[in-house]
Amino acid sequence: GLDFDALQMRLHPAASRVAKLAKATPASFVAFDLLAADGRDVRALPQRERRTSLERLLAGAKPPIYLTPMTTDRALASDWLTRFEGAGLDGVVVKPENGTYEPGKRAMIKVKHARTADCVVAGFRWHKAGKNRLVGSLLLGLYDDKGALQHVGVTSSFTMAMREQLAIEIAPLRERALDHHPWRDWASADDMNRMPGGQSRWSAGKDLSWEPLRIERVCEVKYDHMQGDRFRHAAVFLRWRPDKPPSDCRYDQLEVTTPYELEKVFGAGSSRPAGR
């Protein structure tokens, strides 16, 4: 299936390193729209014409060049939404047939899965606009089958008023939080792989320092897709779960996605009603 973590590691400023990574982790090119052909700008053409031209241009394409499947059949698209997730895709994209390509505008609809999970709130980061006053994000954790609390992502979709309220609400949980915290070793760890505050080439210049909280709070969040054992995108905070103990927040609550071969995704082709 798709591995976005591996793809990100392909990006590097040094040409020699790029060449080495290209051999070690080969990538593929997947076309999903056409902006120009034979020196002609086609962005003003409707989506259906751009797609027809793209299919014609790539009719003889072979791996590692692929064309995304397309359909106007809603039932088939719904089936793809379910099956293709197992190959690493987190949804399907819906475009109006007569729509032109509009740079910088969200002229399409992304349809994703909506799921919820109860997570341990194990730490937080301050908001850049108000350290010691506004919470930027909450660090989320789930227990694995060995009983270890793993960092699975963050939730940060709060209004400014809620950020201020959160700072007050979690203040008592900051007291002596590091004493028995399962992530205490990360405070001075050399291995930054799983550290919530760890820097990477993608976060250069950002303040990712974090503060631990006593393992007492649980919140319910909405997420769309897992990338390995973490949420691919930031989760959406839904509510506190005072009725649920942190020990109940385990990976086994998550929906298991049936694996699906990526080659079958690109072999799905195009589907239109007759006459189009």
C-alpha positions, 0 to 999 in steps of 0.5 A: 500500500501507500507509505507516505512516511517513506515518500517524505523521506525521499525529499532531500536537498542534496542531489547525491542523496536523492539519487541514492534514495531513488534506488533504495526507495523507488517512487511512482508517478500517479496522474489525476488531472491535466493542466497542459498538453502539447504546450496548450493550457487546458485549465479552462476546459471542463473536468470531463474534457481534461480527463478524456485528454489525460486518459488518451495521453496515458493510454500506453503508460506503464509502471511506475506511471499510473492513472487514478481510476475515475467513475461517474457511478456513485455506487462504485465510488462508494465501493472504492471508498471502502475497499481502497482504504486498505491500500493506504488511500484515506478517501475519494475526491469528487469533482464537478464534470463541468468544473474548470481547474481553479488554482488555489481554490478548493473546487473539489470535495474530499470524501473521507471516513469519519471514525472516533476513538477515546484517547488518553490526554498525556500532554500538551503544547502551548499555542504560539499566540499565548504561552502559559495562557493558550493551549495549542494542542493536546497530545494523544495516546493509546495503549498497545497490547504490551500495556505501553502508552504510545503517542498516536497524534494530536488534536488542535481544532480549538477556538481561542476561547476554548484554548484559554479554558483548556489551559485552566482546566488542565492546570492541576494535571501539570503538577508532578506530571513527570514523576511517573509519566510513561513518556518521561524518558523522552524529556532527555532522549537522544532517539527522537523517533517517537518523541512528541516534541521531536524535531524533523526536517518538516518541522524546522523552526517550529516550537514543538516543546511539550509538557506532560500531564498526569495520566487521568484524562480521556477525550473522544476525538474524530479521525479519518485514517491511520498511517501505521500506528498513528493518526495520519492527520490531526484528530478533531476534539469531540468531548471529554470522557470522564466516565472512561478510565485511561487504561481502557484507551487501547488500540483494539478499539480502532476499526481494522481496515481490510488490506487491499493491493495497490495495483488493483486500485490503479487497475480499476480504470474509468467508468462512465455511462454509455455515450459520454 
